[in-house]
Amino acid sequence: MTEQSLKNAFLFRQPIVNRQQELAGYQLLLRSAEPGSDECDQTLSTAALCAAYSELGMQSALGNSCAYIGITAGFLQQESLELLPAAGVVLELLLDRPPDKATLIRCRCLRDRGYLLALSDYRGIDDRSRPLLPMVDVIKIDASKADHGALANLAGSLRNLPIRLLAQGVDSRELMERCRSLGFVLFQGRYFAQAEIVSGRRLSASQAALIRLINLVGRDVDVALIEDAFKHEPALTLNLLRVVNSVGHRGNRLSQPVTSLRHAINLFGRRHLQRWLSLLLLAPVSGRGDPAHSPLLQVAALRGRMMELLIAVGPPGEHARLADLAFMTGILSMMPAALGLPIDEILGQIAVEDEVRAALCQHAGLLGSILALLERFDGDDASGCDELLGQLPGHLDRQTLNTCLSVALRWLNGNGG
């Protein structure tokens, strides 16, 4: 069933962030664009999702991030559920009626074995939720379907319980702040990528400095010019030395620490330096929290790596030429959300190859087609993904896309890939 489930559906993920707007986990969903797929047995769908989680090695791929997996009442009683690692998942109970005695006993058993439980679609304290409240760790409330008063009442009914509130369907910063004020601590959605785009917006001094360095590194200039530019940015210089000392040369530990800026630039290499600087441009400007946990930065890096991987399995001869361009295209596609500027204004300040510009502005060429595919993949658009997969050259299919996601996540979390 595992292999078939990966061929027949897309493994989508929806980011879940905490109050510090750091990535806390992913909701995993297995969806198909086949006609009538929504009416298929939900228990079989849950079983296929659990099988896909194991087949793709998602525990390793997600690192410290939890996977929220919906569990139906029918699948809850199956022993195979316990093949999921207690440390890596949150079991989200998908119950459409009050739990019976067997369900309550099973939930208590799973809780005793270390599993975290979440209750989805909370609509207030009723016969469905009341027996489960002592056992669940997370309550999910669909914020997109409730006005402010209803949302406040739902959150208020749980105020005195040791339960974390998760707001689902958060698609704007305004809604996230509203939920935050009501005591929600987790937020599911892509609101962080829905920045207000304002033409002519002024960049901060640090953002302007990063763009100057990106342009220098991308051009064939003497390393002395790059070194001099870094010297005017002491914080970036310190970060570069830390990165090179900790990671080493091509991932290998160095026998001696790097203390020279020029040495660090040469060891890091211009390709990796340009990528690193571009990712820093996506980091939060507020300085709060760890930039490495920024959901926007994570999505950008993941998209860049997936574009590389999809180029590699595409038409022969394209990989070597387009691999580097693919990664940068993925990163730059998230710049409007990070900087609040339209893409044409960003490309007026960052020098890029014509193929990258065409991909970003018009979705033209192979890079543009793959970018469009990943945008639909990030948007949980199964039919859109199927349509674009059918137009791309090579042997790209649903299973390829799911596998690339797993490999890219593993790379992102430092576990290979």
N, C-alpha and C positions, 0 to 999 in steps of 0.2 A: 504494500500500500504506500510505503514511503516514496519510492521512486515515481510511482504513478501520480501521487499527490503533488510532487514537485514539477511534474510535466504539465499538470492540468490546472494549476492555480499559481497566483503570484503571492509571495511572502512579503506583505507590506508591513511597515513599521511606523508608528506614530510616537514622536518624542514625548517624554514626560519629564518636566523640569521641577525643581524645588523653588522655595521662596527667594533663594539667592540667584535664581534663573540659571542654575547649573543643571546639566543633564543628570537625571536620576534613574532613568530607565526607558524602556520602549514597550508600547503596546504592540504585540505581534498579531497580525491578522492574515489569514489565508483566504484569498478571494479569487474567483474565476469570473471571466467575462462570458462564459457559456450561457445560452438562453435557459432560463429556469433554474440556474444554479442556486439562487436565493431560496428556492423552495426545497433544496435537498436536505436530507436528514442532518440536523445540526450536530448530533452526537458523532456522526461519521466525520463531519467537518472538524470538530474538536480533536478527534483521534488523528486525523491527517495533520493538523497543526502540530500536535505533540510529536508525531513521527518526524515531521520536517525539522522541528527544533533539534531532535537528536541526530538526524541524518546530516544536517549542515554544521553540526558542532557549535551551536549557538551559545552554549555556556562559555566556551573559550572565546568566541567572537565578541561577546558583549562585555567581557572583562568584569569590571565592578558594577556595571549597570544591570538592574533586574529586568527580566522579561515578564510582562503581564500577559497571562494566557487565559482566555475565556474557557471556563469548564462548565459544561451542561450538567443537568441533574442526572442524565443517563450515563454520561462518561464518568461522573464522580465516583461511582461504585466499582469501576474497573481497576484491577490490580496494576495494569500497565501505566496508570497515572503516576505511580510511585517510581517509575523510571526517570521522571523529571527530577532534577536535583533540587533539594529543599533550599539550598543556599542561593540558587540562581533564578528562581521564579517566584512570582506572586500569582496564586491561583484565584482567578476572578470568577466568582460564582454567578452563573447565568441562570437564574431561577425565575420562572414566570408565575409561580404559585407558592403558597406557604410551604416550608420544608416539612417533610414527614419525619418520623422517628429515625428511619434508616439514614436519611440525609444528615440529620443532626449528629448521630453517632459517628458517621464517616468524617464529618467536618472536625469533630473533637479529636478523632484519631489522627487526622492529618496535622492538626495543630500541635498535638503532642509529639509528632515526629519532626517538628521544626519547620513546617510549611507556613508561609504567610498567606492569609486569606483576605480577599477583597470582595465586597458586595457591590454589584453593578446596578445602575438604574434605580438609585434610592429615591423613593417618593414619600418619605416620612415614616414614622414609627407605626407599623401596622402588623398584621399577622404574618406577613412575609419577612419583614426585617427583624421584628422583636426577638424571636428565638436565636437569631444569628449574631446580634450585637455583642454578646459577651465573647464571641470567638473571632470576629473579623478584626483585622488591623487597619484596613483602608475601606472607606466608603466613597463610591464614585457617584457624582451628581452631574447630570448633563446640564451645564450652565447655558448652553445655547437654546434650551427649550423652556427656560424659566425667567420671568422678569425679576427685577431687583427684590421686590417684596417677597415673592415665592422663594427665591434663592436664600434670602435672609432667614426665612422661617425654617427651611430645610437644614441650613447650617446650624441655626440656633437650637434645633431639637437634639443636636448631638454635642453641644458645647461642653457638657460636663463629663463626657465619656472619653476614655483614653484611645481615641480613634483618629487617624489622620484623614482629612478630607481632601479628595482629589476632584478638581473641576475638569470635566470632560467637555470637548467641543469649544475650547478657548481659541478663537480665531482673530482676536485683536488685543492690543495692549490694554485698551480701556477695560475690556471684560476681565482680563487677568488682574488688573488693579482692583476692580470691584470685588472679585472673588477673594483676593488677598486680604482686603479690609474686613471680610466676613469670617476670616479664620481658616481659609483653605491653605494647605501647605504644599500641595502638588497640583500641577497644571498640565493637561494633555491637549496638544494641538500644535499648530505651526505659527502661532501669533508672532514669534520672534523673527520670522522671515517676512512679516507684513509691515515693513517700515514705511513711514510716510516719505514719498519721493518728492523732493523740492528742487526744481531746476535752479542752478546758481548758488546752492547752499555752500557756505564757506567750510572748508576742511579745518580740523584742528591742527595745531602746530605739529603734533606727533604723527598725524596721518599724512600731512604734506611731506614730512621728512622721510617717511616710509616710501612714499611714491617716488621721491627723488632717488632713493637708494635702489628701488626696484628697476627704475629706468637705467641707472648706471650699470647695475649687474647684468641687465639684459642686453646691453650694448657691448661691443668688442673694445672696451677701454682698458687701459693699463691698470693693474691691480693697485697701483699707488693712488690713483684717483678714488677708487672704492675705499681704500684704507683711510684716506683723508676725510671722506664723507662720513665714515663711521666715527672718526675722532671727534666730530662735532655733535655726535649723539652718544654720550657716555653710557646711558642706560642700555641702549641697544648693543653697544660694544661689550658691556659686561654680560648681557644675556647670550651673545654669540659665543663668548669664551666659555661660558658655563655649558652651553649645548654641545660644543665641540669636545670639551673635556669629558663630559658625561657619556656622550654617544660614541666618540672616537671617529676614526677614519673608516667610512663605509660600514659602520655598525660594529667595528672591532675596537675593543678597548685599547687606549694608547698606553705605551710603556712609560712615557713621560708626559706630564701635563703641558698643555699649550699655554704659553704666556704672551706670545707675539700675535698681534692682530693680523698681520700679513700671513703668518703661518696658519692661523685659524681660517682665514678666507681661502687659502690654497687647499687646505685639508678638506674643508667643507665642500668646496666645489661650487661653481657659479650656478649650476642647475639647482642644487639643493638650497643654496642661499636665496635664490629668487623665490623658490617655493616657500621657504621659511618666512621671508619678509612679507609675501602675499598673504600668508595665513595670519601673521601678526596684524595685518590691516583689517582683518575680520574680527579681531578680539574686541571685547567691550571697552569703550573709551572711559567708562566710569572708574575702572580700576578695581571694582569690587569683585571678590571671588577669584578663582583660578581661571585664567583665560583658556587653559587646556580643557576646561569643562564647559566652555561656552557652546550652547547647542548650535548656534549659527556657524561657528568655526568647525564643529564636528560634521555638520551636514556638508559644508563646503569641501573639507578634506575627503569625506566619504565619496562625494560626487566626483571629485577629481580622480580618486583612485579607481572608482568604478568605470569611469570613462577610459582610463588606461587599460583596464582589464578587458573591456568590451572591444577596444581597438585591437587588442592582442588576439582575440578569437575571431576577428573579422577577416576581411579579404587578405590573402598573402601579399606581402610587400608594403602594406600600409603601416604596420606596427612601428618599425624603426623610425619612420619619418614623422608619424603623428603622435607617438606616445607622450613626449614632453608637452606638445601642444594640447593634447587631450587633458592632461592634469591641470594645466593653467586655465583652460577653458572652463573646467568644472569649478575651480576656485573663483574665477572672475565672475561667473554667473551669479554668485551670491553677493557681489560687491554692492549692487543697488540697495539691498536690504541692510547691509552693514553701514554704508556711508550715507544713505538717504538721497542718492543722486541717480539720475537716469543713466543707463549704460553708455549712451553716446558721449555724455560729459566725462564719465570715468575714462573711456578710451581716448578721449582728447588729452588726458594727462598721463596715461600709461601706454607706452609703445608696445604694440602687439603685432604679430604676423597677420597678414590679410585673411588667412583661413580662420584664425581665431576671431577676428573682427566680424567676419561673415557669419560665423556660427552664433556669436553672441547677439548680433543685431538682427539677423534674418533667419536663424536656424538653417543656414545654407550649408551644403556640403556634408560629408560624412560626420564631421565633428558636430555640426548643427543638428543632424538627425539623431545622433546619440544623446546630445544634450536635451533635445525635446523628449526623447524616450525617458530619460532619468527625471525630468521635471514631472512627467505624468506618473512615474513610479513613486516619486516623493509625494504626489498628490493622491495616491491610492486609486488611480484611475485605471482599472483593469482593461476596459474596452479600448481606451486610448493606447495603452501599452501594446495590446494585441495588434492594433492597427499599424503602429510604427514598427513592430517586430517584423510584420509581413512585408514592409517596404525596405528594410535594411538588407544589405548584401551579406553573404556569409551564412553561418548556421546558428544564428541567434534565436533562442526560444525562451519560454518561461523558465525552464530549468536553468538555463545559462544565466539569466538575470538573477534568479534566486541564489545561485552558487556564487556569482560575483559579489552579491551583497554580503554573504557570509565571509568570503575571503577579504573583502575590503574592511569589514568590521574588525576582523582579526588583526589586520595590518594597523588599523587605527588604534587598537588597544595594545599594540606592541607584542602580539602573539603570533607573528609571522604574517604571511600573506603578501 
